[in-house]
């Protein structure tokens, strides 16, 4: 397995999101310890404390979690949840497997790769019900369909993470191979690479890259993606199998509280903005406006096709992702045991 495929500290899905958000909202990239809270493992006599890990720094995309904590939705559901933002150099699952966190937000592809590395992880509930991955082109581009990307220059952060897997899935779906396009690793510089004409399209996220490009004055649009044909599981609530078995009521409480937080933010988005500002009081007025637009682009990701909010996971999608990963060289070296990586037994 390639080393970069288990470098969770640079999760292309969530960390890339937050790097861009911080740059737009605060005018710079965060330092290694920016936003980090060092929290000891939960050890209260009541046994009710749960430490929930979030990547990097406060961000409006976590606002349902902030709202659930502030409104005591977690407490009312039966758990005292403490939030912990990771440091820049900390692995995504390091604190979880060491016992310094009890649950963490992570994408499904990260869970499968972590299990491949020997971590006994299980996804217990969905957070985003649809992937935010977006194939972004300038408004004036002659590209209007992903079936027309043969021979085009495609910018991606690198050959890892949700962006990379989405690109591979799209290529397979439209009958193309890596050799049919020019793939250019550009790091998290999607905006400048597209603006300067270094690439014809970039693989980014609809709820940050596209928002920041538009706020900078760029006219961009997304190429339509049939997500029913893209076998990727997005952000999920993850814990260890051992912790879930030992604390089933706390798992259910965190899921119930998170669902209530999502519903509250969808009904009253400004509460999500206020909760984010309490997490990051340094947000400027410009940063708050950016946060509002990011949140507006994020809210649809929480909803199913019928507009409902549920943390129940799509088991068929998980299996399709496992089958897809098994076909990608150097990602997973052995059999994919999806049935051990995901469960709906704690979702009410």
Short mmCIF file of the C-alpha atoms (twelve columns), coordinates in Angstrom:
data_MODEL
# 
_entry.id   MODEL 
# 
loop_
_atom_site.group_PDB 
_atom_site.id 
_atom_site.type_symbol 
_atom_site.label_atom_id 
_atom_site.label_alt_id 
_atom_site.label_comp_id 
_atom_site.label_asym_id 
_atom_site.label_seq_id 
_atom_site.Cartn_x 
_atom_site.Cartn_y 
_atom_site.Cartn_z 
_atom_site.pdbx_PDB_model_num 
ATOM 1   C CA . UNK A 1   0.000   0.000  0.000   1 
ATOM 2   C CA . UNK A 2   1.253   3.464  -0.855  1 
ATOM 3   C CA . UNK A 3   2.385   5.470  2.146   1 
ATOM 4   C CA . UNK A 4   0.318   8.505  1.228   1 
ATOM 5   C CA . UNK A 5   -2.878  6.481  1.273   1 
ATOM 6   C CA . UNK A 6   -2.725  6.291  5.084   1 
ATOM 7   C CA . UNK A 7   -1.518  9.837  5.773   1 
ATOM 8   C CA . UNK A 8   -4.726  10.798 7.532   1 
ATOM 9   C CA . UNK A 9   -3.472  14.171 8.812   1 
ATOM 10  C CA . UNK A 10  -3.905  15.509 5.300   1 
ATOM 11  C CA . UNK A 11  -7.358  14.109 4.674   1 
ATOM 12  C CA . UNK A 12  -8.284  15.416 1.230   1 
ATOM 13  C CA . UNK A 13  -11.922 15.552 2.185   1 
ATOM 14  C CA . UNK A 14  -12.066 17.494 5.441   1 
ATOM 15  C CA . UNK A 15  -8.605  18.947 5.938   1 
ATOM 16  C CA . UNK A 16  -8.591  20.408 2.449   1 
ATOM 17  C CA . UNK A 17  -11.963 21.932 3.185   1 
ATOM 18  C CA . UNK A 18  -10.689 23.642 6.319   1 
ATOM 19  C CA . UNK A 19  -7.405  24.866 4.865   1 
ATOM 20  C CA . UNK A 20  -9.352  26.728 2.216   1 
ATOM 21  C CA . UNK A 21  -11.941 28.022 4.637   1 
ATOM 22  C CA . UNK A 22  -9.319  29.404 7.006   1 
ATOM 23  C CA . UNK A 23  -7.484  31.088 4.173   1 
ATOM 24  C CA . UNK A 24  -10.650 32.838 3.044   1 
ATOM 25  C CA . UNK A 25  -12.027 33.669 6.470   1 
ATOM 26  C CA . UNK A 26  -8.917  34.547 8.412   1 
ATOM 27  C CA . UNK A 27  -6.542  35.645 5.689   1 
ATOM 28  C CA . UNK A 28  -3.953  32.874 6.124   1 
ATOM 29  C CA . UNK A 29  -3.167  29.203 6.533   1 
ATOM 30  C CA . UNK A 30  -3.372  27.916 10.115  1 
ATOM 31  C CA . UNK A 31  -0.288  27.109 12.111  1 
ATOM 32  C CA . UNK A 32  0.372   23.561 13.239  1 
ATOM 33  C CA . UNK A 33  -1.395  24.034 16.542  1 
ATOM 34  C CA . UNK A 34  -4.102  26.440 15.417  1 
ATOM 35  C CA . UNK A 35  -7.432  25.574 16.994  1 
ATOM 36  C CA . UNK A 36  -6.106  22.539 18.820  1 
ATOM 37  C CA . UNK A 37  -7.566  21.582 22.186  1 
ATOM 38  C CA . UNK A 38  -5.510  19.014 24.129  1 
ATOM 39  C CA . UNK A 39  -8.039  16.946 26.023  1 
ATOM 40  C CA . UNK A 40  -7.360  13.965 28.281  1 
ATOM 41  C CA . UNK A 41  -9.358  10.775 27.858  1 
ATOM 42  C CA . UNK A 42  -12.815 10.777 29.401  1 
ATOM 43  C CA . UNK A 43  -12.634 9.386  32.909  1 
ATOM 44  C CA . UNK A 44  -15.529 10.717 34.954  1 
ATOM 45  C CA . UNK A 45  -17.366 8.625  37.564  1 
ATOM 46  C CA . UNK A 46  -20.582 8.910  35.534  1 
ATOM 47  C CA . UNK A 47  -18.904 7.506  32.436  1 
ATOM 48  C CA . UNK A 48  -20.975 9.920  30.356  1 
ATOM 49  C CA . UNK A 49  -18.194 12.011 28.815  1 
ATOM 50  C CA . UNK A 50  -17.543 11.485 25.109  1 
ATOM 51  C CA . UNK A 51  -14.703 13.216 23.281  1 
ATOM 52  C CA . UNK A 52  -15.597 13.853 19.653  1 
ATOM 53  C CA . UNK A 53  -12.711 14.611 17.305  1 
ATOM 54  C CA . UNK A 54  -12.936 17.139 14.480  1 
ATOM 55  C CA . UNK A 55  -10.192 17.855 11.973  1 
ATOM 56  C CA . UNK A 56  -7.938  20.896 12.211  1 
ATOM 57  C CA . UNK A 57  -9.680  24.149 13.157  1 
ATOM 58  C CA . UNK A 58  -13.241 25.359 13.773  1 
ATOM 59  C CA . UNK A 59  -15.278 25.468 10.592  1 
ATOM 60  C CA . UNK A 60  -18.905 26.134 9.766   1 
ATOM 61  C CA . UNK A 61  -19.232 22.677 8.225   1 
ATOM 62  C CA . UNK A 62  -19.082 21.349 11.778  1 
ATOM 63  C CA . UNK A 63  -21.786 23.771 12.932  1 
ATOM 64  C CA . UNK A 64  -24.427 21.077 13.593  1 
ATOM 65  C CA . UNK A 65  -22.008 19.515 16.088  1 
ATOM 66  C CA . UNK A 66  -21.347 22.898 17.697  1 
ATOM 67  C CA . UNK A 67  -25.083 23.581 17.923  1 
ATOM 68  C CA . UNK A 68  -25.746 20.149 19.426  1 
ATOM 69  C CA . UNK A 69  -23.107 20.789 22.081  1 
ATOM 70  C CA . UNK A 70  -24.237 24.356 22.835  1 
ATOM 71  C CA . UNK A 71  -27.952 23.523 22.964  1 
ATOM 72  C CA . UNK A 72  -27.397 20.501 25.206  1 
ATOM 73  C CA . UNK A 73  -28.867 18.203 22.543  1 
ATOM 74  C CA . UNK A 74  -26.083 15.744 23.317  1 
ATOM 75  C CA . UNK A 75  -26.679 16.054 27.048  1 
ATOM 76  C CA . UNK A 76  -30.419 15.527 26.629  1 
ATOM 77  C CA . UNK A 77  -29.722 12.466 24.489  1 
ATOM 78  C CA . UNK A 78  -27.574 11.002 27.266  1 
ATOM 79  C CA . UNK A 79  -23.956 12.049 26.677  1 
ATOM 80  C CA . UNK A 80  -21.688 14.881 27.755  1 
ATOM 81  C CA . UNK A 81  -19.786 15.593 24.533  1 
ATOM 82  C CA . UNK A 82  -16.488 17.468 24.512  1 
ATOM 83  C CA . UNK A 83  -15.200 18.649 21.138  1 
ATOM 84  C CA . UNK A 84  -11.551 18.378 20.159  1 
ATOM 85  C CA . UNK A 85  -9.956  19.869 17.032  1 
ATOM 86  C CA . UNK A 86  -6.869  18.023 15.825  1 
ATOM 87  C CA . UNK A 87  -3.474  19.621 15.388  1 
ATOM 88  C CA . UNK A 88  -2.111  19.955 11.859  1 
ATOM 89  C CA . UNK A 89  0.462   17.201 12.290  1 
ATOM 90  C CA . UNK A 90  -1.821  14.749 14.082  1 
ATOM 91  C CA . UNK A 91  -3.152  11.740 12.252  1 
ATOM 92  C CA . UNK A 92  -6.894  11.605 11.774  1 
ATOM 93  C CA . UNK A 93  -7.343  8.438  13.844  1 
ATOM 94  C CA . UNK A 94  -4.302  8.711  16.137  1 
ATOM 95  C CA . UNK A 95  -6.208  10.034 19.146  1 
ATOM 96  C CA . UNK A 96  -9.095  7.654  18.545  1 
ATOM 97  C CA . UNK A 97  -7.063  4.458  18.575  1 
ATOM 98  C CA . UNK A 98  -4.938  5.705  21.494  1 
ATOM 99  C CA . UNK A 99  -8.040  6.372  23.613  1 
ATOM 100 C CA . UNK A 100 -7.732  10.164 23.704  1 
ATOM 101 C CA . UNK A 101 -10.901 10.458 21.610  1 
ATOM 102 C CA . UNK A 102 -14.015 8.315  21.539  1 
ATOM 103 C CA . UNK A 103 -15.479 9.237  18.157  1 
ATOM 104 C CA . UNK A 104 -14.318 11.220 15.133  1 
ATOM 105 C CA . UNK A 105 -15.693 12.628 11.895  1 
ATOM 106 C CA . UNK A 106 -14.038 11.013 8.876   1 
ATOM 107 C CA . UNK A 107 -14.918 9.921  5.347   1 
ATOM 108 C CA . UNK A 108 -15.707 6.345  4.427   1 
ATOM 109 C CA . UNK A 109 -12.656 5.914  2.206   1 
ATOM 110 C CA . UNK A 110 -10.445 6.845  5.165   1 
ATOM 111 C CA . UNK A 111 -12.130 4.214  7.314   1 
ATOM 112 C CA . UNK A 112 -11.455 1.408  4.828   1 
ATOM 113 C CA . UNK A 113 -7.817  2.431  4.432   1 
ATOM 114 C CA . UNK A 114 -7.365  2.686  8.196   1 
ATOM 115 C CA . UNK A 115 -8.783  -0.791 8.682   1 
ATOM 116 C CA . UNK A 116 -6.318  -1.993 6.063   1 
ATOM 117 C CA . UNK A 117 -3.594  -0.509 8.258   1 
ATOM 118 C CA . UNK A 118 -4.826  -2.572 11.193  1 
ATOM 119 C CA . UNK A 119 -7.110  -0.093 12.973  1 
ATOM 120 C CA . UNK A 120 -10.308 -1.618 14.352  1 
ATOM 121 C CA . UNK A 121 -12.624 1.145  13.213  1 
ATOM 122 C CA . UNK A 122 -16.332 1.148  12.481  1 
ATOM 123 C CA . UNK A 123 -18.555 3.827  10.970  1 
ATOM 124 C CA . UNK A 124 -21.709 4.143  13.066  1 
ATOM 125 C CA . UNK A 125 -23.598 6.947  11.331  1 
ATOM 126 C CA . UNK A 126 -23.546 9.151  8.261   1 
ATOM 127 C CA . UNK A 127 -22.905 12.911 8.423   1 
ATOM 128 C CA . UNK A 128 -22.982 13.977 4.772   1 
ATOM 129 C CA . UNK A 129 -25.482 11.926 2.812   1 
ATOM 130 C CA . UNK A 130 -23.996 13.067 -0.489  1 
ATOM 131 C CA . UNK A 131 -20.418 13.654 -1.546  1 
ATOM 132 C CA . UNK A 132 -19.367 17.302 -1.904  1 
ATOM 133 C CA . UNK A 133 -16.810 16.428 -4.601  1 
ATOM 134 C CA . UNK A 134 -17.178 18.750 -7.593  1 
ATOM 135 C CA . UNK A 135 -15.620 18.940 -11.051 1 
ATOM 136 C CA . UNK A 136 -15.236 22.672 -11.549 1 
ATOM 137 C CA . UNK A 137 -14.620 24.542 -14.810 1 
ATOM 138 C CA . UNK A 138 -14.602 28.221 -15.815 1 
ATOM 139 C CA . UNK A 139 -18.006 29.495 -16.875 1 
ATOM 140 C CA . UNK A 140 -16.739 30.013 -20.452 1 
ATOM 141 C CA . UNK A 141 -15.336 26.469 -20.728 1 
ATOM 142 C CA . UNK A 142 -16.456 24.360 -23.672 1 
ATOM 143 C CA . UNK A 143 -16.745 21.395 -21.301 1 
ATOM 144 C CA . UNK A 144 -20.323 20.568 -20.328 1 
ATOM 145 C CA . UNK A 145 -20.221 16.825 -19.711 1 
ATOM 146 C CA . UNK A 146 -17.773 14.547 -17.924 1 
ATOM 147 C CA . UNK A 147 -17.843 12.287 -20.957 1 
ATOM 148 C CA . UNK A 148 -15.907 14.985 -22.803 1 
ATOM 149 C CA . UNK A 149 -12.845 15.166 -20.520 1 
ATOM 150 C CA . UNK A 150 -10.631 12.926 -22.669 1 
ATOM 151 C CA . UNK A 151 -7.338  14.728 -23.340 1 
ATOM 152 C CA . UNK A 152 -8.072  17.465 -20.793 1 
ATOM 153 C CA . UNK A 153 -5.763  18.684 -18.000 1 
ATOM 154 C CA . UNK A 154 -7.313  17.813 -14.645 1 
ATOM 155 C CA . UNK A 155 -6.008  19.393 -11.431 1 
ATOM 156 C CA . UNK A 156 -6.191  17.395 -8.188  1 
ATOM 157 C CA . UNK A 157 -4.530  17.828 -4.771  1 
ATOM 158 C CA . UNK A 158 -2.682  14.539 -5.276  1 
ATOM 159 C CA . UNK A 159 -3.201  10.834 -5.804  1 
ATOM 160 C CA . UNK A 160 -5.028  10.305 -2.499  1 
ATOM 161 C CA . UNK A 161 -8.277  11.113 -0.791  1 
ATOM 162 C CA . UNK A 162 -11.810 11.753 -1.930  1 
ATOM 163 C CA . UNK A 163 -10.824 13.948 -4.883  1 
ATOM 164 C CA . UNK A 164 -8.590  11.233 -6.318  1 
ATOM 165 C CA . UNK A 165 -11.057 8.398  -5.792  1 
ATOM 166 C CA . UNK A 166 -13.897 10.451 -7.297  1 
ATOM 167 C CA . UNK A 167 -11.787 11.130 -10.387 1 
ATOM 168 C CA . UNK A 168 -10.974 7.427  -10.774 1 
ATOM 169 C CA . UNK A 169 -14.650 6.546  -10.368 1 
ATOM 170 C CA . UNK A 170 -15.730 9.097  -12.968 1 
ATOM 171 C CA . UNK A 171 -13.093 7.925  -15.444 1 
ATOM 172 C CA . UNK A 172 -14.306 4.341  -15.057 1 
ATOM 173 C CA . UNK A 173 -17.933 5.443  -15.372 1 
ATOM 174 C CA . UNK A 174 -17.372 7.276  -18.672 1 
ATOM 175 C CA . UNK A 175 -15.156 4.559  -20.111 1 
ATOM 176 C CA . UNK A 176 -11.802 6.344  -19.807 1 
ATOM 177 C CA . UNK A 177 -8.496  5.453  -18.151 1 
ATOM 178 C CA . UNK A 178 -5.821  7.562  -16.446 1 
ATOM 179 C CA . UNK A 179 -3.908  7.517  -19.712 1 
ATOM 180 C CA . UNK A 180 -6.797  9.232  -21.532 1 
ATOM 181 C CA . UNK A 181 -6.435  12.452 -19.507 1 
ATOM 182 C CA . UNK A 182 -3.585  14.569 -18.139 1 
ATOM 183 C CA . UNK A 183 -3.697  14.444 -14.349 1 
ATOM 184 C CA . UNK A 184 -1.805  17.304 -12.696 1 
ATOM 185 C CA . UNK A 185 -1.169  17.303 -8.911  1 
ATOM 186 C CA . UNK A 186 -1.642  20.915 -7.783  1 
ATOM 187 C CA . UNK A 187 -2.032  20.601 -4.008  1 
ATOM 188 C CA . UNK A 188 -4.768  22.799 -2.572  1 
ATOM 189 C CA . UNK A 189 -4.324  25.491 -5.244  1 
ATOM 190 C CA . UNK A 190 -7.410  24.700 -7.285  1 
ATOM 191 C CA . UNK A 191 -8.456  28.333 -7.557  1 
ATOM 192 C CA . UNK A 192 -5.158  29.749 -8.804  1 
ATOM 193 C CA . UNK A 193 -4.487  26.773 -11.091 1 
ATOM 194 C CA . UNK A 194 -7.859  27.203 -12.767 1 
ATOM 195 C CA . UNK A 195 -7.646  30.998 -12.892 1 
ATOM 196 C CA . UNK A 196 -4.182  30.907 -14.487 1 
ATOM 197 C CA . UNK A 197 -5.172  28.331 -17.072 1 
ATOM 198 C CA . UNK A 198 -2.779  25.666 -15.776 1 
ATOM 199 C CA . UNK A 199 -5.591  23.119 -15.960 1 
ATOM 200 C CA . UNK A 200 -8.906  22.742 -17.798 1 
ATOM 201 C CA . UNK A 201 -10.839 21.622 -14.745 1 
ATOM 202 C CA . UNK A 202 -10.196 20.919 -11.074 1 
ATOM 203 C CA . UNK A 203 -11.548 18.322 -8.684  1 
ATOM 204 C CA . UNK A 204 -12.589 20.183 -5.561  1 
ATOM 205 C CA . UNK A 205 -15.597 20.506 -3.293  1 
ATOM 206 C CA . UNK A 206 -18.895 22.226 -3.962  1 
ATOM 207 C CA . UNK A 207 -19.116 23.680 -0.453  1 
ATOM 208 C CA . UNK A 208 -15.709 25.335 -0.310  1 
ATOM 209 C CA . UNK A 209 -13.628 25.491 -3.517  1 
ATOM 210 C CA . UNK A 210 -16.523 26.641 -5.647  1 
ATOM 211 C CA . UNK A 211 -17.723 29.089 -2.984  1 
ATOM 212 C CA . UNK A 212 -14.282 30.690 -2.589  1 
ATOM 213 C CA . UNK A 213 -13.779 30.955 -6.336  1 
ATOM 214 C CA . UNK A 214 -17.091 32.721 -6.759  1 
ATOM 215 C CA . UNK A 215 -16.397 35.052 -3.844  1 
ATOM 216 C CA . UNK A 216 -13.077 36.001 -5.435  1 
ATOM 217 C CA . UNK A 217 -14.928 37.080 -8.579  1 
ATOM 218 C CA . UNK A 218 -14.338 33.974 -10.694 1 
ATOM 219 C CA . UNK A 219 -17.235 32.738 -12.801 1 
ATOM 220 C CA . UNK A 220 -17.229 28.968 -12.454 1 
ATOM 221 C CA . UNK A 221 -19.662 26.091 -12.684 1 
ATOM 222 C CA . UNK A 222 -19.786 22.378 -11.935 1 
ATOM 223 C CA . UNK A 223 -19.967 19.598 -14.478 1 
ATOM 224 C CA . UNK A 224 -22.984 17.416 -13.643 1 
ATOM 225 C CA . UNK A 225 -22.134 14.302 -11.619 1 
ATOM 226 C CA . UNK A 226 -24.453 11.309 -11.204 1 
ATOM 227 C CA . UNK A 227 -23.575 10.507 -7.589  1 
ATOM 228 C CA . UNK A 228 -25.641 7.320  -7.760  1 
ATOM 229 C CA . UNK A 229 -22.837 6.024  -9.990  1 
ATOM 230 C CA . UNK A 230 -19.939 7.267  -7.845  1 
ATOM 231 C CA . UNK A 231 -19.231 4.671  -5.109  1 
ATOM 232 C CA . UNK A 232 -17.874 6.932  -2.388  1 
ATOM 233 C CA . UNK A 233 -19.067 7.332  1.201   1 
ATOM 234 C CA . UNK A 234 -18.625 10.853 2.492   1 
ATOM 235 C CA . UNK A 235 -18.221 12.208 6.044   1 
ATOM 236 C CA . UNK A 236 -19.291 9.763  8.748   1 
ATOM 237 C CA . UNK A 237 -19.185 9.360  12.514  1 
ATOM 238 C CA . UNK A 238 -16.519 6.777  13.355  1 
ATOM 239 C CA . UNK A 239 -15.354 5.003  16.491  1 
ATOM 240 C CA . UNK A 240 -13.530 1.803  17.379  1 
ATOM 241 C CA . UNK A 241 -15.450 -1.457 17.436  1 
ATOM 242 C CA . UNK A 242 -14.363 -2.046 21.020  1 
ATOM 243 C CA . UNK A 243 -15.622 1.348  22.238  1 
ATOM 244 C CA . UNK A 244 -18.929 0.943  20.415  1 
ATOM 245 C CA . UNK A 245 -19.522 -2.470 21.974  1 
ATOM 246 C CA . UNK A 246 -18.652 -1.150 25.429  1 
ATOM 247 C CA . UNK A 247 -20.733 2.043  25.161  1 
ATOM 248 C CA . UNK A 248 -23.732 1.434  22.870  1 
ATOM 249 C CA . UNK A 249 -25.911 3.976  24.694  1 
ATOM 250 C CA . UNK A 250 -23.284 6.701  24.282  1 
ATOM 251 C CA . UNK A 251 -22.945 5.941  20.565  1 
ATOM 252 C CA . UNK A 252 -26.696 6.285  20.182  1 
ATOM 253 C CA . UNK A 253 -26.682 9.505  22.199  1 
ATOM 254 C CA . UNK A 254 -24.018 11.090 19.978  1 
ATOM 255 C CA . UNK A 255 -25.895 10.063 16.836  1 
ATOM 256 C CA . UNK A 256 -29.203 11.384 18.164  1 
ATOM 257 C CA . UNK A 257 -27.652 14.650 19.314  1 
ATOM 258 C CA . UNK A 258 -25.868 15.143 15.989  1 
ATOM 259 C CA . UNK A 259 -29.082 14.521 14.074  1 
ATOM 260 C CA . UNK A 260 -30.848 17.122 16.197  1 
ATOM 261 C CA . UNK A 261 -27.991 19.553 15.560  1 
ATOM 262 C CA . UNK A 262 -28.282 19.036 11.803  1 
ATOM 263 C CA . UNK A 263 -32.037 19.582 11.891  1 
ATOM 264 C CA . UNK A 264 -31.619 22.711 13.994  1 
ATOM 265 C CA . UNK A 265 -29.053 24.223 11.617  1 
ATOM 266 C CA . UNK A 266 -31.154 23.373 8.591   1 
ATOM 267 C CA . UNK A 267 -34.147 25.093 10.170  1 
ATOM 268 C CA . UNK A 268 -32.174 28.030 11.605  1 
ATOM 269 C CA . UNK A 269 -28.879 28.423 9.674   1 
ATOM 270 C CA . UNK A 270 -27.890 31.545 11.591  1 
ATOM 271 C CA . UNK A 271 -27.676 29.477 14.767  1 
ATOM 272 C CA . UNK A 272 -24.982 27.464 13.021  1 
ATOM 273 C CA . UNK A 273 -23.110 30.661 12.180  1 
ATOM 274 C CA . UNK A 274 -23.330 31.895 15.767  1 
ATOM 275 C CA . UNK A 275 -22.146 28.544 17.117  1 
ATOM 276 C CA . UNK A 276 -19.183 28.598 14.726  1 
ATOM 277 C CA . UNK A 277 -18.310 32.121 15.813  1 
ATOM 278 C CA . UNK A 278 -18.261 30.986 19.438  1 
ATOM 279 C CA . UNK A 279 -15.729 28.358 18.412  1 
ATOM 280 C CA . UNK A 280 -13.694 30.943 16.479  1 
ATOM 281 C CA . UNK A 281 -14.285 34.475 17.830  1 
ATOM 282 C CA . UNK A 282 -11.625 35.825 15.452  1 
ATOM 283 C CA . UNK A 283 -13.921 35.525 12.435  1 
ATOM 284 C CA . UNK A 284 -14.178 38.896 10.685  1 
ATOM 285 C CA . UNK A 285 -17.309 40.225 9.055   1 
ATOM 286 C CA . UNK A 286 -15.942 39.026 5.720   1 
ATOM 287 C CA . UNK A 287 -15.256 35.642 7.256   1 
ATOM 288 C CA . UNK A 288 -18.805 35.417 8.589   1 
ATOM 289 C CA . UNK A 289 -20.251 36.136 5.154   1 
ATOM 290 C CA . UNK A 290 -18.035 33.452 3.632   1 
ATOM 291 C CA . UNK A 291 -19.162 31.076 6.371   1 
ATOM 292 C CA . UNK A 292 -22.808 31.793 5.518   1 
ATOM 293 C CA . UNK A 293 -22.213 30.926 1.869   1 
ATOM 294 C CA . UNK A 294 -20.259 27.789 2.769   1 
ATOM 295 C CA . UNK A 295 -23.065 26.707 5.086   1 
ATOM 296 C CA . UNK A 296 -25.688 27.358 2.389   1 
ATOM 297 C CA . UNK A 297 -23.712 25.083 0.056   1 
ATOM 298 C CA . UNK A 298 -23.289 22.473 2.810   1 
ATOM 299 C CA . UNK A 299 -26.899 22.118 3.960   1 
ATOM 300 C CA . UNK A 300 -28.013 20.056 0.909   1 
ATOM 301 C CA . UNK A 301 -25.312 17.503 1.737   1 
ATOM 302 C CA . UNK A 302 -27.145 16.572 4.940   1 
ATOM 303 C CA . UNK A 303 -30.382 15.707 3.138   1 
ATOM 304 C CA . UNK A 304 -31.575 12.597 1.385   1 
ATOM 305 C CA . UNK A 305 -33.316 12.724 -1.970  1 
ATOM 306 C CA . UNK A 306 -36.607 13.223 -0.144  1 
ATOM 307 C CA . UNK A 307 -35.239 16.144 1.878   1 
ATOM 308 C CA . UNK A 308 -35.123 14.187 5.127   1 
ATOM 309 C CA . UNK A 309 -32.341 14.081 7.704   1 
ATOM 310 C CA . UNK A 310 -31.139 10.662 8.827   1 
ATOM 311 C CA . UNK A 311 -27.845 9.244  10.028  1 
ATOM 312 C CA . UNK A 312 -28.700 5.795  8.678   1 
ATOM 313 C CA . UNK A 313 -25.949 4.593  6.396   1 
ATOM 314 C CA . UNK A 314 -26.328 3.271  2.851   1 
ATOM 315 C CA . UNK A 315 -24.967 -0.260 3.206   1 
ATOM 316 C CA . UNK A 316 -25.149 -0.915 -0.516  1 
ATOM 317 C CA . UNK A 317 -23.051 2.185  -1.182  1 
ATOM 318 C CA . UNK A 318 -20.462 1.021  1.351   1 
ATOM 319 C CA . UNK A 319 -20.238 -2.358 -0.373  1 
ATOM 320 C CA . UNK A 320 -19.894 -0.733 -3.782  1 
ATOM 321 C CA . UNK A 321 -17.087 1.427  -2.408  1 
ATOM 322 C CA . UNK A 322 -15.342 -1.667 -1.063  1 
ATOM 323 C CA . UNK A 323 -15.671 -3.413 -4.420  1 
ATOM 324 C CA . UNK A 324 -14.361 -0.304 -6.181  1 
ATOM 325 C CA . UNK A 325 -11.350 -0.012 -3.871  1 
ATOM 326 C CA . UNK A 326 -10.517 -3.660 -4.438  1 
ATOM 327 C CA . UNK A 327 -10.023 -2.849 -8.124  1 
ATOM 328 C CA . UNK A 328 -7.612  0.058  -7.525  1 
ATOM 329 C CA . UNK A 329 -3.934  -0.986 -7.431  1 
ATOM 330 C CA . UNK A 330 -1.940  -0.170 -4.272  1 
ATOM 331 C CA . UNK A 331 -4.918  1.001  -2.177  1 
ATOM 332 C CA . UNK A 332 -5.980  -2.124 -0.297  1 
ATOM 333 C CA . UNK A 333 -3.764  -5.197 -0.281  1 
ATOM 334 C CA . UNK A 334 -6.304  -7.711 0.980   1 
ATOM 335 C CA . UNK A 335 -9.979  -8.537 1.028   1 
ATOM 336 C CA . UNK A 336 -12.344 -5.703 1.899   1 
ATOM 337 C CA . UNK A 337 -14.524 -6.658 4.873   1 
ATOM 338 C CA . UNK A 338 -17.123 -3.923 4.547   1 
ATOM 339 C CA . UNK A 339 -19.441 -5.705 6.982   1 
ATOM 340 C CA . UNK A 340 -16.907 -5.045 9.751   1 
ATOM 341 C CA . UNK A 341 -16.369 -1.392 8.772   1 
ATOM 342 C CA . UNK A 342 -19.926 -0.107 9.024   1 
ATOM 343 C CA . UNK A 343 -23.063 -0.718 11.070  1 
ATOM 344 C CA . UNK A 344 -26.527 0.797  11.462  1 
ATOM 345 C CA . UNK A 345 -27.262 -0.926 14.760  1 
ATOM 346 C CA . UNK A 346 -26.902 2.318  16.737  1 
ATOM 347 C CA . UNK A 347 -29.019 4.533  14.455  1 
ATOM 348 C CA . UNK A 348 -32.516 5.187  15.703  1 
# 
